[in-house]
Amino acid sequence: MEWKPKSPFGFGEAGKDRIFLHISNFADRARWPEVGDWVTFVDGQDSAGRPCAEEIVLHASDSDLKPRHLLELLLLLALPILSLPAFEGLLDLWWIIYFCTFTSLATCMHLWFDKRFAISERSRIPEATLHLFELMGGWPGSFLGQRLLRHKVSKKSYQMIFWAIVLVYQLFALDLIFGGLLYNGLHSLGGF
């Protein structure tokens, strides 16, 4: 596939034929097409009667997960991991690790289903559901899933809420590391 960065059109190949592709004919425009991506489409005609692709579905050539993303995730997990000793005596640390691992896997799985539903034009998983799983501790799985599946990474409204959830976890972990002033204040009010 030929596609100039941020251009509204490009060309693909179907056998020996060169087919015109326009961004408005993509079923899911979560990101711009890139050279090396492959697409499926329905044959159509533009207003002048020329052949073009319609109902285009973009399939990534590979995932967007890179070694730097794993490093970024490790850095994001540093504060929560350092805060785990603050839970000693309150909760079993293994229970916390198992629960966060489970919710991360569930979040990544929900992202995978949502992407599949988008490609097949079926009902999507509500973003509120995805954010709920992230809030329950699945944000690391969402971070990896978004990059692995190339899903939701360019949707600004989704990213704003996702990063707000990550920030809440970072601030809570930082609070626990420095004595849990916020945590103890909420606990004394009967909030936890």
C-alpha positions as CSV (number, residue, x, y, z in Angstrom):
1,M,0.0,0.0,0.0
2,E,1.2,3.5,-0.8
3,W,0.3,6.3,1.6
4,K,2.0,9.6,2.3
5,P,1.9,10.5,6.0
6,K,-1.3,12.5,7.0
7,S,-2.5,12.4,3.4
8,P,-6.2,11.9,2.9
9,F,-5.6,9.4,0.1
10,G,-3.3,6.6,-1.2
11,F,-3.2,3.6,-3.4
12,G,-3.4,-0.1,-2.9
13,E,-3.0,-3.1,-5.2
14,A,-5.6,-5.7,-6.0
15,G,-3.8,-8.2,-8.2
16,K,-2.3,-6.1,-11.0
17,D,-4.8,-3.3,-10.5
18,R,-4.0,-0.1,-8.7
19,I,-6.9,1.0,-6.5
20,F,-7.6,4.5,-5.1
21,L,-8.1,4.6,-1.3
22,H,-9.5,7.6,0.5
23,I,-9.5,8.1,4.3
24,S,-13.2,8.8,4.3
25,N,-13.9,5.2,3.1
26,F,-12.1,3.6,6.1
27,A,-14.5,1.7,8.4
28,D,-12.3,2.5,11.5
29,R,-10.1,5.6,11.4
30,A,-8.4,5.1,14.7
31,R,-5.0,6.0,13.0
32,W,-3.5,7.0,9.7
33,P,-2.6,4.2,7.3
34,E,1.1,3.5,6.9
35,V,3.3,1.9,4.3
36,G,3.4,-1.8,5.0
37,D,-0.2,-2.0,6.4
38,W,-2.6,-4.1,4.5
39,V,-6.2,-3.5,3.9
40,T,-9.4,-5.3,2.9
41,F,-12.1,-3.5,1.0
42,V,-15.2,-3.7,-1.2
43,D,-14.8,-2.7,-4.9
44,G,-16.6,0.6,-5.6
45,Q,-16.7,3.6,-7.9
46,D,-16.3,7.3,-7.1
47,S,-18.6,10.0,-8.4
48,A,-16.8,10.1,-11.8
49,G,-17.2,6.3,-12.3
50,R,-13.6,5.4,-11.5
51,P,-12.7,2.3,-9.5
52,C,-12.0,2.9,-5.8
53,A,-12.1,1.1,-2.6
54,E,-15.0,1.3,-0.2
55,E,-15.6,-0.1,3.3
56,I,-11.8,-0.2,3.8
57,V,-10.6,-2.1,6.9
58,L,-7.0,-1.4,8.0
59,H,-5.0,-4.3,9.2
60,A,-1.6,-3.4,10.8
61,S,1.4,-5.1,9.4
62,D,2.7,-5.7,13.0
63,S,2.0,-4.4,16.5
64,D,3.1,-1.0,17.7
65,L,4.7,-2.5,20.8
66,K,8.3,-1.6,20.9
67,P,11.0,-2.2,23.5
68,R,10.8,1.4,24.7
69,H,7.1,0.7,25.6
70,L,8.2,-2.1,28.0
71,L,10.7,0.3,29.6
72,E,8.0,3.0,29.9
73,L,5.6,0.5,31.6
74,L,8.4,-0.6,34.0
75,L,8.9,3.1,34.9
76,L,5.2,3.6,35.4
77,L,5.1,0.5,37.6
78,A,8.0,1.6,39.8
79,L,6.0,3.7,42.2
80,P,3.2,1.2,42.6
81,I,5.7,-1.6,43.3
82,L,7.6,0.6,45.8
83,S,4.3,1.3,47.6
84,L,3.4,-2.3,48.1
85,P,5.1,-2.6,51.5
86,A,2.6,0.0,52.8
87,F,-0.2,-2.7,52.4
88,E,1.7,-5.2,54.6
89,G,-0.7,-6.3,57.3
90,L,-3.7,-4.9,55.6
91,L,-3.8,-7.0,52.5
92,D,-1.9,-10.0,51.2
93,L,0.6,-8.7,48.7
94,W,0.1,-11.7,46.5
95,W,-3.6,-11.1,46.4
96,I,-2.9,-7.5,45.1
97,I,-0.5,-8.9,42.4
98,Y,-2.9,-11.6,41.3
99,F,-5.8,-9.2,41.1
100,C,-3.8,-6.5,39.1
101,T,-2.5,-9.2,36.8
102,F,-6.0,-10.6,36.2
103,T,-7.6,-7.1,35.6
104,S,-4.7,-6.3,33.3
105,L,-5.3,-9.4,31.2
106,A,-9.0,-8.8,31.2
107,T,-8.5,-5.2,30.1
108,C,-6.2,-6.2,27.3
109,M,-8.7,-8.9,26.2
110,H,-11.5,-6.3,26.2
111,L,-9.4,-4.1,24.0
112,W,-8.8,-7.0,21.6
113,F,-12.6,-7.7,21.4
114,D,-13.4,-4.0,20.9
115,K,-10.9,-3.9,18.0
116,R,-12.4,-7.0,16.5
117,F,-15.9,-5.6,16.9
118,A,-14.8,-2.3,15.2
119,I,-13.4,-4.2,12.2
120,S,-16.5,-6.3,11.8
121,E,-18.8,-3.3,12.4
122,R,-20.5,-4.9,15.4
123,S,-21.5,-3.2,18.6
124,R,-18.5,-1.9,20.4
125,I,-17.5,-2.3,24.1
126,P,-18.3,1.0,25.8
127,E,-15.3,3.0,26.7
128,A,-16.6,3.4,30.2
129,T,-16.2,-0.4,30.6
130,L,-12.6,-0.3,29.4
131,H,-11.9,2.6,31.8
132,L,-13.5,0.7,34.7
133,F,-11.2,-2.2,34.1
134,E,-8.2,0.2,34.0
135,L,-9.4,1.9,37.2
136,M,-9.7,-1.5,38.9
137,G,-6.0,-2.1,38.4
138,G,-5.9,-3.1,34.7
139,W,-4.2,0.0,33.5
140,P,-0.8,-1.8,32.8
141,G,-2.7,-4.3,30.6
142,S,-4.4,-1.4,28.8
143,F,-1.1,0.3,28.3
144,L,0.4,-2.8,26.6
145,G,-2.8,-3.7,24.8
146,Q,-3.2,-0.3,23.2
147,R,0.3,-0.5,21.7
148,L,0.2,-4.2,20.9
149,L,-3.2,-3.9,19.1
150,R,-2.8,-0.4,17.8
151,H,-6.1,0.4,19.3
152,K,-7.3,3.6,21.1
153,V,-3.8,5.1,21.0
154,S,-4.8,8.1,18.8
155,K,-8.2,8.8,20.3
156,K,-7.5,11.9,22.5
157,S,-10.6,11.7,24.6
158,Y,-9.8,8.1,25.5
159,Q,-6.2,8.8,26.2
160,M,-7.0,11.7,28.5
161,I,-9.1,9.5,30.8
162,F,-6.6,6.6,30.6
163,W,-3.7,8.9,31.6
164,A,-5.8,10.4,34.4
165,I,-6.3,6.9,35.8
166,V,-2.5,6.2,35.6
167,L,-1.9,9.5,37.3
168,V,-4.3,8.6,40.2
169,Y,-2.3,5.4,40.7
170,Q,1.0,7.2,40.6
171,L,-0.1,9.8,43.1
172,F,-1.7,7.2,45.4
173,A,1.5,5.1,45.3
174,L,3.6,8.3,46.0
175,D,1.4,9.1,49.0
176,L,1.8,5.6,50.4
177,I,5.6,5.8,50.0
178,F,5.7,9.0,51.9
179,G,3.7,7.8,54.8
180,G,0.2,7.6,53.4
181,L,-1.1,11.0,54.6
182,L,-3.9,11.0,52.1
183,Y,-4.7,7.3,52.6
184,N,-4.7,7.6,56.4
185,G,-6.9,10.8,56.2
186,L,-9.4,9.0,54.0
187,H,-9.2,5.9,56.3
188,S,-9.9,8.0,59.4
189,L,-13.0,9.5,57.7
190,G,-14.3,6.0,57.1
191,G,-13.7,6.2,53.4
192,F,-11.7,3.0,53.3
